């Protein structure tokens, strides 16, 4: 069983947290070089990773991979303890994917070199605030996302939050995470988990060459 993902993918990172936490027998590997010449599109027409290979079958989409791994390896479950908790975990993961991930795209774009559209950047900041509010509303505790143990929603959320904070720091933006009591406590708590810390440390290491070549952008007078 192999997970194909890039070192900096937030979606692959969420699955890596699950693999590390449950000590799953999954080999984590970069996509083969020949995938760039059209093989990936044959496996997954969207042309993106992560992709899980199981006995010659290729399973794309991080949410589907998360669920498959829980079905295949139910021990030390990262699902909720009842149907309501499971539903709320899926809701938090969906809100992260549907609201926070798109919101940080223009912020990421500005950091990565597209400085042409301040309006889009400011819209991204507003949408990030909106996503924070939604997630704050549906968090069930001020410790971890739904219960007092790591869950699939935490796996999906934390890499996206890591990049939200990372890009905002590169722009010297003060995103008001501390204004959201439950969300702030969740972010501080989740980073102490060993599987989360290992995964985020790997992303930080992978980003160092890019950081060395791209100094911080100081962008002021934004929302």
N, C-alpha and C positions, 0 to 999 in steps of 0.2 A: 504494500500500500504506500503510495507516494503523494505528497502534496506539492504541487508545482506553484510557486509564488515568488515574487520578487522580494528583495530584502526590505524594501521600504513600503510595501503595500499595506494600507491600514486594514483591508479586508482579509488579506492573508494573515496579518498579525493577530486578528481576533481568533482565527482557527488555531494558530500556533499556541496561543494562551490555553485553549481547550486541550490541545495535544500535550502540552507541558504539565498542565494541572492534573490530568488523568493518566499521565505516563503512557500514552497510546503508542502502539507499534506502527507509527507512521513516519516514513522518511521524508524530511523536508528538503526540497531541492529547487534550485532555480530552473526556469523553463529551459529545455534544450535549445541550443543555438538554432537548429533547423526549424524550430517553431516560428521564428521570425520570417521565414520564407513561405508562410501560408499554412503550415501544418496546424498551428493553433486554431486558425479559422475553420479548419475541417473538423477539429474536435469540439470547438465552441464557437459558433458563428459570430458571437459578439466580439471575439478576438481578445478577450481579457482573461487574466488569472485573478484569483486562485482557481485551480482545477485539481480535483482529487482523482487519482487513478487507482482503481480497485479491480484486479484480475482482468485487465484489458478494457474495463469500462471507465469512461471519463465522466466525472460528475462536476459540473461548474456551479457557480453562484455560491457565495459564502454562506448565506442563510440555509441553503439546501445541504451544504456540506456539514454545517453545525448539526443540523437535525439528523443527518445520516449517521454521523459519528456517535451521537447519543443513542440512536436506535441500535447500532452495531455494538457499542460498548456501554451498556446501561449502568455498570458499577460506578460508584462515586458520581452519581448523576449531577449534572449542572442545570437540570430543569427544576421547576418549582415543585413544592410538595403537594400541590393540588391543582385542579384545573384552572382556578382563578389566578394563582400565582404564575402558572405557565402562560396564560393569556396576557398577563401584565408584562411578563418578560418579553414576549413577542412584540407587544406594543412599544416598549421602550426601544427595542432593536429597530423596529419599523420607523419610529419617530426620528431616531438618529440617522437612519439611511435616507428618509424622505425629506427631512428638514435641515439637520445640521450639516450633513455631507454636502448638499448643494450650496449651502450658505457660505461655506469656506472656499468654494472654488474660485471666486474672484479675488479673495484674500490671497490664496495660494498663487493665483496668476500674477498678482502684483509683485509678490515676493520673488517669483521665478523670472521676472523681467518685463512683464507687460504693464508699463506704467501709463498707458494711454487713456484709461477710462476711470477717472475718480468716481464718477456717478455709480458705476457698477461696484466699485470697492465699497463705497458707503452703503449701497444696498445690501451687500454681503454682510456688513457689520450689523445692520438692522435685522436682517434675517437670522443672524447668529443669536442676537438677543431674543428673538421670537422663539427659536429652537430651545434656548436655555429655559425660557418660561414654560414651554410645553413639557419638557422633561422634568423640571422642578415639580410641576403639578402632579405628574403621575408616579414619581418616585414614592415608594411605599415606606422607606426608612431613610434616616440620614446617615446610614452606615454603608450598606451595599444596596444595589438597585432595588431588589424586591424582598430579599430575605437577608439574614446575617451570614450568608456564605456566598462564595463566588457562583455566578450563574451565567447562562448564555447571553443574557442581556448585557452583563458587565463585559463579557468578551467582545461583544459587538461594539459597545459604546467607547471603551477606553482608548483604542487606537485613534478613533476620530477625534476624541477630546485631546489626545496628545498632540495631534497635528493642528487642531484649533489653537491651542496654547503656543505651539511652536511657531506657527506663522505669525501670530499676533506679536510675539516677542521679537521676531525678525523685523517687524514694522514699528516696533515700539508702541503698539496699541495696548490700551488698558481695557480689555474685555472684562466686564464686571461679574466674573464668575463668583466672586466673594459675596455679591449681593443676593445670591441664591443659596440659602442656608443648607438645604438638603443636598443640592448638587455639589456645592463646594466641599462639604464633609465627605460625600461619596468619592469625589476625585482625590482627596487627600488620603482616604482610607484604601481605595482600590490599588493605589500605586505601591502599597506596602506588601501586597501579595507576591509571593516569590515567582509564580508563573508570569504575572504581569510585569514585574520588574525585569525579569530575564528577557522578555519579548521587547519591551520598550528600550532596554539597553542595547539590544541588537539593532534596532532602528537608529538609535543615536550614533552608534558606531558606523553604520552604513551611510549616514548623512555627513560625516566629518569631511570627506573629500570635497563634497559640494560646498560645505560651509567655508572651507579654506579658500575656495576660489570666488566666493560671493559674500562680501562683507554685509553686515546688517544694514537695512534701509531704515532711516529715521524718518518716519512719516507722521507729521503732527497735524493738529487742527482738524482732526476727523471727529466723527460722532463720539 
